[in-house]
């Protein structure tokens, strides 16, 4: 009996030793998703721990922020730990044995800047932000040589980062939004008044001498009057009928869009008129020229606005205002509907971004031609005056007057050609650009009025 008990104890002790030995020597590897948490809680350096554990972690399913792939001389590596990070390795980067490449994305808050070292030389460390607050870590380990880290690659590893908006984000606070609103409303109100006066002046000038240029200015002034008036009506109606969607808002949105397209079309026709005068100097007679321009200037916006109206484009537009302290707020007006823009942004992009951009580029080229012609004329005047016995003081005084006159002509033409619309690109860069764009474009009617007064005095 005691022999049986003795054998039983020996067997149990052997089994327990075997089990204990296995638990000590064959430790189960960590899951890849738990490596970062395990290493940050350890007493050792978490980066060294992470570098060792991540190469041997257990990966059963795809984990966001981590990707692992075996690469050799016949198979290239293409890892995507996230949709915004990509690691690409050519097959010629490695020689011989297979290599495991790991790419992981770690939150930048885990990394801390080391304190600056004291030295005689003073260095200023530039503080900044990490792209999306994430750090991309890449490691390559040889599979056959005891897991050694790969060094001296034949080809570099290429890292790709995707970002939806690489431009710096401009935050407009509620206070700035309120100031910009006041500037816009006051400027548009002044533009309505002064474009109406300018329209009367151009009609009077056209009756005195029916020139084509005066007729063009008159049409552009009428379109600009409709633009600023429709903007004020859309903003006032939305303020009066807040959170109420009605058919009147649809009509006002169509009127505003039509007025914007008409203003841009007539500014393009102003540039076309300069093209005829400067490039096609001869044989520029076109039968019923102004009537044909009216068909384009008023017909094109009407056609586009009608198609958009049938498609259900117009409605309530909601502008999101973000402020860190007071949270988010909204501003609304009658325009292209926000729901339609989210579903079909191409319509809004073509009519409010691409078309104005083409008009501004074309008219900027025309203004450049005007400046070149003026420069050539002034150079010819200098050659004619060279060596004359006239009083030099009178000549310098005349040159100053011509310089001022030329500058005012260029500034006036830039407003007539709608070049202040080109400042819209600065609104994506700085808050100052937003203020400049708002001030200049809300006061377009005032600039047109000054241009009309100058033409009236000249006539």
Secondary structure, DSSP 8 states (H G I E B T S, - for coil): -HHHHHHHHHHHHHHHHHHHHHHHHS----BGGGHHHHHHTSSS-HHHHHHHHTTS-B--S-BTTEEEEEEBTTB-EEEEEETTEEEEE-GGGS-SS-EEEEEEEEEGGG---------SS---------GGGEEEEEEEEETTTTT-B--S-SS--EEEE--S--S------HHHHHHHHHHHHHHHHHHHHHHHHHHHHHHHHHHHS--HHHHHHHHHHHHHHHHHHHHHHHHHHHHHTTT---HHHHHHHHHHHHHHHHHHHHHHHHHHHHHHHHT--SS---TTHHHHHHHHHHHHHHHHHHHHHHTT-EEEEEEEEEETTTEEEEEEEEEE-HHHHHH-HHHHHIIIIIHHHHHHHHHHHHHHHHHHHHHHHHHHHHHHHTT--S-HHHHHHHHHHHHHHHHHHHHHHHHHTTGGGGGGGGGGT-HHHHHHHHHHHHTHHHHHHHHHHHHHHH-
